[in-house]
Amino acid sequence: MSRHDHFSTRSIHVGSEPDPSTGAVVPSLSVATTFRQEGVNKPLRGFDYSRSSNPTRSDLESVLTSLETCPSATVANDARHDASGGDSLVFASGSAATAAVAHWITLSKEEGGAGGKDGKGHGGHILAVNDVYGGTARYLSRASGPTGLEVTYLNMEKAGEKGIREAIRPDTKLIWLELPTNPLLLVPPVRLISDIVHSLPSETRPLILVDSTFLSPYYFTPLIPTNGEHPLADITMSSLSKYSSGHSDIILGSLTISPTTNKLRPELLKGLRFLQNAMGASPSPRDCHLMIRSIKTLSVRMIKHGLNALRVASWLSTETDLVEGVRYPGLKTDDAFAYVQDLISRNAKKELSFLGWKFPFKDDTPLENVDERRLEYTRTLGIPFGGMITFAIKDASAEQTERFCTELRIAILAESLGGVESLVEVPYGMTHAHLPQETLKELRITPNLIRLSVGIEDYEDLVEDLEQALETAMGKGEKGNGAANGKT
Ligand SMILES: *Cc1c(COP(=O)(O)O)cnc(C)c1O
């Protein structure tokens, strides 16, 4: 692959070059746990035991590195079947990747870790966004063990520059961001945070990690510098179980290190690889193989998720009076819309420009002339930016909210997101139910809040389904009148 190849081309070909010995177009699945050596401690291509590294996992790591970090770095052809596997690390789940990062803070410097607060592996501080993924908070605060690791959760938007500067301590090793946040899809001021951090002396500055699971590298690539200087983040973390797999059938996670950071701090990659091996949260090569296939269609899925979600979000916010507080960062009326234009990946911009979008966003199509079934109409609504939407059902009780979810014919009531099928869930009672009441209140997670992962079904069907379920649940439709009163 050449460094000039674009996103979709690389998603299909990097790590998937035809097998040199057989010509097979699909890379072979390497299930071996161990590898013959040419002499004592002389592995053939660096592979010795599949917990530490495996050819199929390396192929997956190559394509992830390429998608997350190109064009500022390339993965050469010969990266394939070499145990180094680029600068991405694949784990048995997103949560295992999180655990490795947390562990890295207190890992000794000799092993490539941050050394903790005292340099000897005790203490150390993480500054995290306040509405971080529930499983991340669970690990950082409750499961990381007696390592002395400290975490501060901060509402970064509210804190502003002064608040963020004050929250960074001398022992802050890492800033943990999520973009957008879950479930309210807020966009933390990542550019401001990155500028603050880069104004600190380089030897002591904390690293920035972005969990970009909700967008995938199709829409957001914070490791690729946009202003010719530093990238927005040093590490991306992704639960590949969501959009990257796309079919709700694989659990895997990854970390990718920016080439700029890797040059400055090669010990970071060393430390994380050490932990990947030592902790044993290795992915199955079979899952890696299936993930390589899934990633080949990431582009076509993400653009359809985005187009559907933009139209569904617009429908929810303008065509029904049964919902309120619709959030989709790509909607032109959304508070985060200006950020979205700043942050959206070069690749998504390129594809959207081909479809007629203008950057900066310009809504110059006179609406009365536009047929709403056409792409032209969609272009007036905002910019596709992922497939996640949240909204509240107006004045709905917990029972009515549940009823809405179970009345849906197409979207399935289930946790998780990012699959080709639409999924719906109630954060208050499901993904975020473990949070204390005051936190739920502070994060504005109410019992009538709905998180919708918009799939790639036909838009008309999704909207018709949302409408009938809303009307039934709220007793507004023909079917609903009696039903909601419990009299039928
Ligand atoms: C799902 C998810 C995770 C955890 O990933 P798993 O693969 O389920 O362990 C982390 N962050 C975000 C934003 C997620 O959605």
Ligand as a Chemical Component Dictionary entry (heavy atoms), coordinates in Angstrom:
data_LIG
# 
_chem_comp.id                   LIG 
_chem_comp.type                 NON-POLYMER 
_chem_comp.pdbx_formal_charge   0 
_chem_comp.three_letter_code    LIG 
# 
loop_
_chem_comp_atom.comp_id 
_chem_comp_atom.atom_id 
_chem_comp_atom.alt_atom_id 
_chem_comp_atom.type_symbol 
_chem_comp_atom.charge 
_chem_comp_atom.model_Cartn_x 
_chem_comp_atom.model_Cartn_y 
_chem_comp_atom.model_Cartn_z 
_chem_comp_atom.pdbx_ordinal 
LIG C1 C1 C 0 -18.272 -0.652 24.796 1  
LIG C2 C2 C 0 -17.386 0.451  25.157 2  
LIG C3 C3 C 0 -16.204 0.241  25.894 3  
LIG C4 C4 C 0 -15.805 -1.123 26.419 4  
LIG O1 O1 O 0 -15.520 -2.020 25.395 5  
LIG P1 P1 P 0 -15.774 -3.611 25.482 6  
LIG O2 O2 O 0 -15.274 -4.098 24.179 7  
LIG O3 O3 O 0 -17.235 -3.821 25.705 8  
LIG O4 O4 O 0 -14.989 -4.106 26.653 9  
LIG C5 C5 C 0 -15.407 1.338  26.156 10 
LIG N1 N1 N 0 -15.756 2.584  25.756 11 
LIG C6 C6 C 0 -16.873 2.820  25.046 12 
LIG C7 C7 C 0 -17.201 4.218  24.630 13 
LIG C8 C8 C 0 -17.737 1.778  24.736 14 
LIG O5 O5 O 0 -18.861 2.031  24.066 15 
# 
loop_
_chem_comp_bond.comp_id 
_chem_comp_bond.atom_id_1 
_chem_comp_bond.atom_id_2 
_chem_comp_bond.value_order 
_chem_comp_bond.pdbx_ordinal 
LIG C1 C2 SING 1  
LIG C2 C3 SING 2  
LIG C2 C8 DOUB 3  
LIG C3 C4 SING 4  
LIG C3 C5 DOUB 5  
LIG C4 O1 SING 6  
LIG O1 P1 SING 7  
LIG P1 O2 DOUB 8  
LIG P1 O3 SING 9  
LIG P1 O4 SING 10 
LIG C5 N1 SING 11 
LIG N1 C6 DOUB 12 
LIG C6 C7 SING 13 
LIG C6 C8 SING 14 
LIG C8 O5 SING 15 
# 
